[in-house]
Amino acid sequence: NIDFQEIEKPDYVSLVETLPEFLIARYSLESSKFQTAKTKGAWLPEISFSASASRSGSQWTPERDGWNAGISVSYQLFNGGARYADTKTALNNLKIAEENIKETLNSLKAKAVANYNSLSDAFENIAVRQHYLKASSLQAEISAKKYVNGLSTYQDWYSIENDFINSQKTLLDVKKAAALEMAQWNNFKGAGFGSFANDNILAPVSE
């Protein structure tokens, strides 16, 4: 059977940063940053440059060089307040995106911790029930010998034997519960059922 120690405790932040929910929040933030930069750029003036060069003279090969350059600056003073409104909207969207990515990170991290702890508890429960089954099996073996030799009553033997059978059933139940916890953990990570299908969590109960 799989040993829980083989399941590496993750770096929760690194794990969360690979999840679709976080990636969507991050893309939204990057988009908001781009839009904010774009709207802020609308407040800057448009600048254009021009330059030209020439040669002149009476000879076939002109002797005088000439050049000129120019720069022009244009700025739209009045646009009905659209520029201000766009900038304010972009800044608000950026703030929302920043808060959203923080909340998404914290929420997913909390889920990751809870899922991993539940998985740990499930495997710990298996270990406890396995120890109990061994003790119950030994007690049932001793009780059977006593009953055969007339050293105990049928009621005593039946009670102990029934406890042994219940121990087997309980171990199977906690193994099923652990399989479900493993499924939930892998589903959270996006690993799917195939990653634990061969872990033998549901191996036959043995003494």
Salt bridges, closest charged atoms under 4 A:
ASP65 OD1 - ARG55 NH1 2.76
GLU141 OE2 - LYS145 NZ 3.70
